[in-house]
């Protein structure tokens, strides 16, 4: 009787271990595992499926390697929350509709996590860098140049 109880306890403990130590990475995502005991971010991307994550020893970050977009949109008379307003060189305020596309390169999600942080941080950092570049380039243009596609693209 005692052996049955011990076997049952071992089976329950193994079930609890496997139920809590495995996480699922969704199909369109990539996992990045960090070792909390000193090694830091592992230099490999984990493919979708089951992944071993021992509590207190690992942390799993889910990254999105699919095509993302950053949209600045101006609608009608009132500016929407995502409009990109720019003061040009000739001191006119101009509202621009801009869509920027970006994605994490295949096999580089671990490097992005190490340098920039979680997916939320990546989105915010990309937005800041894109706005800085747009202000730098388009702020030196006059309003007419913004509407000339040839000059705007160069």
C-alpha positions as CSV (number, residue, x, y, z in Angstrom):
1,X,0.0,0.0,0.0
2,X,2.8,2.3,0.9
3,X,4.5,1.7,-2.5
4,X,1.3,2.6,-4.4
5,X,1.1,5.9,-2.4
6,X,4.8,6.7,-3.2
7,X,4.3,5.9,-6.9
8,X,1.1,8.0,-7.1
9,X,2.9,11.0,-5.4
10,X,5.8,10.7,-7.8
11,X,3.5,10.6,-10.8
12,X,1.6,13.7,-9.5
13,X,4.9,15.6,-8.9
14,X,6.1,14.7,-12.4
15,X,2.8,15.9,-13.9
16,X,3.0,19.2,-11.9
17,X,6.6,19.6,-13.0
18,X,5.9,19.1,-16.7
19,X,2.7,21.1,-16.6
20,X,4.5,24.2,-15.1
21,X,7.9,23.9,-16.8
22,X,6.7,23.8,-20.4
23,X,5.4,26.9,-22.3
24,X,4.0,27.1,-25.7
25,X,5.3,29.4,-28.3
26,X,2.5,30.4,-30.8
27,X,2.9,29.6,-34.5
28,X,3.6,33.1,-35.8
29,X,6.0,34.1,-32.9
30,X,9.6,33.3,-31.8
31,X,10.7,32.6,-28.3
32,X,13.8,33.9,-26.7
33,X,14.9,32.2,-23.4
34,X,17.0,33.9,-20.8
35,X,19.0,32.1,-18.2
36,X,18.5,34.0,-14.9
37,X,21.4,32.2,-13.2
38,X,24.1,34.1,-14.9
39,X,24.3,33.4,-18.7
40,X,21.7,35.9,-19.7
41,X,20.0,35.7,-23.1
42,X,20.6,32.5,-25.0
43,X,22.0,33.2,-28.5
44,X,19.3,31.3,-30.3
45,X,15.7,31.8,-31.4
46,X,13.2,29.2,-30.3
47,X,10.8,27.9,-32.9
48,X,7.0,27.6,-32.3
49,X,6.0,24.7,-30.1
50,X,6.8,23.5,-26.6
51,X,9.7,25.0,-24.7
52,X,11.3,24.1,-21.4
53,X,11.1,27.1,-19.0
54,X,12.1,26.2,-15.4
55,X,10.7,28.8,-12.9
56,X,13.4,30.7,-11.2
57,X,16.0,29.6,-13.7
58,X,14.6,30.8,-17.1
59,X,12.5,33.6,-18.5
60,X,10.8,33.3,-21.9
61,X,10.1,36.4,-24.0
62,X,7.8,36.0,-27.0
63,X,8.9,38.2,-30.0
64,X,6.9,38.9,-33.2
65,X,9.1,38.4,-36.4
66,X,6.2,39.1,-38.7
67,X,5.9,42.3,-40.7
68,X,4.9,45.2,-38.4
69,X,3.8,48.7,-39.4
70,X,3.9,52.1,-37.8
71,X,1.1,54.3,-39.1
72,X,0.8,58.1,-38.9
73,X,-2.6,59.2,-40.1
74,X,-4.3,62.6,-40.5
75,X,-8.0,62.6,-40.9
76,X,-10.1,65.6,-41.9
77,X,-10.0,68.9,-40.0
78,X,-9.0,67.4,-36.6
79,X,-5.8,65.6,-36.1
80,X,-6.0,62.0,-35.0
81,X,-3.9,60.7,-32.2
82,X,-1.4,59.2,-34.7
83,X,-0.9,62.1,-37.0
84,X,2.6,63.2,-37.9
85,X,2.8,67.0,-37.7
86,X,5.9,68.6,-39.1
87,X,7.1,72.2,-39.2
88,X,8.9,72.7,-42.4
89,X,11.9,75.0,-43.2
90,X,9.5,77.7,-44.4
91,X,7.7,77.6,-41.0
92,X,4.4,75.9,-42.2
93,X,2.8,73.2,-40.2
94,X,2.2,70.1,-42.3
95,X,0.3,66.9,-41.4
96,X,1.6,63.8,-43.2
97,X,0.2,60.3,-43.6
98,X,3.2,58.0,-43.3
99,X,3.3,54.2,-43.0
100,X,6.6,52.5,-42.1
101,X,7.2,48.8,-42.2
102,X,9.7,46.9,-40.2
103,X,10.4,43.4,-38.9
104,X,12.9,41.4,-36.9
105,X,15.3,39.5,-39.1
106,X,15.1,35.7,-39.0
107,X,17.4,34.3,-36.3
108,X,18.0,37.7,-34.7
109,X,15.3,38.0,-32.1
110,X,17.7,37.1,-29.3
111,X,20.0,40.0,-30.4
112,X,17.0,42.4,-30.6
113,X,15.9,41.3,-27.1
114,X,19.5,41.8,-25.7
115,X,19.9,45.2,-27.2
116,X,16.4,46.7,-27.0
117,X,14.3,44.7,-24.6
118,X,10.8,43.3,-25.0
119,X,8.6,43.6,-28.1
120,X,6.9,46.7,-26.5
121,X,10.3,48.4,-26.1
122,X,11.2,47.5,-29.7
123,X,8.1,49.2,-31.0
124,X,8.7,52.3,-28.9
125,X,12.4,52.5,-29.9
126,X,11.5,52.1,-33.6
127,X,8.9,54.9,-33.3
128,X,11.4,57.2,-31.6
129,X,14.1,56.5,-34.2
130,X,11.7,56.9,-37.1
131,X,10.4,60.2,-35.8
132,X,13.9,61.5,-35.3
133,X,14.9,60.6,-38.8
134,X,11.7,62.1,-40.3
135,X,12.2,65.4,-38.4
136,X,15.8,65.5,-39.4
137,X,15.2,64.9,-43.1
138,X,11.8,66.4,-43.7
139,X,12.3,69.4,-41.4
140,X,14.9,70.8,-43.8
141,X,12.5,70.8,-46.7
142,X,10.1,73.5,-47.8
143,X,6.4,72.6,-48.0
144,X,6.4,72.4,-51.8
145,X,9.2,69.8,-51.6
146,X,7.0,67.5,-49.4
147,X,4.4,67.3,-52.2
148,X,7.0,66.6,-54.9
149,X,7.4,62.9,-54.8
150,X,10.8,62.9,-56.6
151,X,12.4,65.3,-54.1
152,X,10.7,63.6,-51.1
153,X,12.0,60.2,-52.0
154,X,15.6,61.5,-52.4
